[in-house]
């Protein structure tokens, strides 16, 4: 399957600021072509690339003030093999985290899924979150976690992923968060999904059901959204004035969200 993805951002920098971008396709994915440009008031800037142990590529830049335009584009062909779980991953992805308060939701998870285990548990958590929340753009705050989303009963993809992850961890299933490009997604944006570790492999879980999992392209992997934000900054303020994401695939699979799908 051939996927083409891109990101266009326009930022107003109110002073000299340090920025960290997470928008490039994971280092684990082979790209047929790729470009990344940072232009500040017409002048090209040179970022520094950092790659973590999971293949997440971060691009850091110190610049400003002025108008910064960031353009990324990639064409992705072959799908790589999925990475196995290691012992450190198992410990990390079972713990509560900033937005996935699994310790707060233990009683809820045990009451709602008293006997389910393995793939049955993952599927029932996915279906329950899908039915319990209403997809509502614009309602989530940057500080909202899984417990808040459950009470509000609405949110966007990150909220669905956080609640799914928290419930799985509360039932002792390692679970993690992935930011992705998602061909077929509507409305188009950066997308977020969960992954659950069952029977020796990571399985992608999208409780929104908004895009076929088979077409997803990994950007970053972490405990929750705090680890994989597409942009963080320090020092001066900045304002995102424009964001345009595209993601297409030459073949868009049908996905019933009940089959087992891995996200390499």
Rosetta blueprint (number, residue, H / E / L):
1 X L
2 X L
3 X E
4 X E
5 X E
6 X E
7 X E
8 X E
9 X E
10 X E
11 X E
12 X E
13 X E
14 X L
15 X L
16 X L
17 X E
18 X E
19 X E
20 X E
21 X E
22 X L
23 X L
24 X L
25 X L
26 X L
27 X L
28 X L
29 X L
30 X L
31 X E
32 X E
33 X E
34 X E
35 X E
36 X E
37 X E
38 X E
39 X E
40 X E
41 X L
42 X L
43 X E
44 X E
45 X E
46 X L
47 X L
48 X E
49 X E
50 X E
51 X E
52 X L
53 X L
54 X L
55 X L
56 X L
57 X E
58 X E
59 X E
60 X E
61 X E
62 X E
63 X E
64 X L
65 X L
66 X E
67 X E
68 X E
69 X E
70 X E
71 X E
72 X E
73 X E
74 X E
75 X E
76 X E
77 X L
78 X L
79 X L
80 X L
81 X L
82 X L
83 X L
84 X L
85 X L
86 X L
87 X H
88 X H
89 X H
90 X H
91 X H
92 X H
93 X L
94 X L
95 X L
96 X L
97 X L
98 X L
99 X L
100 X L
101 X L
102 X L
103 X L
104 X L
105 X L
106 X H
107 X H
108 X H
109 X H
110 X H
111 X H
112 X H
113 X L
114 X L
115 X L
116 X L
117 X L
118 X H
119 X H
120 X H
121 X H
122 X H
123 X H
124 X H
125 X H
126 X H
127 X H
128 X H
129 X H
130 X H
131 X H
132 X H
133 X L
134 X E
135 X E
136 X L
137 X L
138 X L
139 X L
140 X L
141 X L
142 X L
143 X L
144 X L
145 X L
146 X H
147 X H
148 X H
149 X H
150 X H
151 X H
152 X H
153 X L
154 X E
155 X E
156 X L
157 X H
158 X H
159 X H
160 X H
161 X H
162 X H
163 X H
164 X H
165 X H
166 X H
167 X H
168 X H
169 X H
170 X H
171 X L
172 X L
173 X L
174 X L
175 X E
176 X E
177 X E
178 X E
179 X E
180 X E
181 X E
182 X E
183 X L
184 X L
185 X L
186 X L
187 X L
188 X L
189 X L
190 X L
191 X E
192 X E
193 X E
194 X E
195 X E
196 X E
197 X E
198 X E
199 X L
200 X L
201 X E
202 X E
203 X E
204 X E
205 X E
206 X L
207 X L
208 X L
209 X L
210 X L
211 X L
212 X L
213 X H
214 X H
215 X H
216 X E
217 X E
218 X E
219 X E
220 X E
221 X E
222 X E
223 X L
224 X L
225 X H
226 X H
227 X H
228 X H
229 X L
230 X L
231 X E
232 X E
233 X E
234 X E
235 X E
236 X L
237 X L
238 X E
239 X E
240 X E
241 X E
242 X E
243 X E
244 X E
245 X E
246 X E
247 X E
248 X E
249 X E
250 X L
251 X L
252 X L
253 X L
254 X L
255 X L
256 X L
257 X L
258 X L
259 X L
260 X L
261 X L
262 X L
263 X L
264 X L
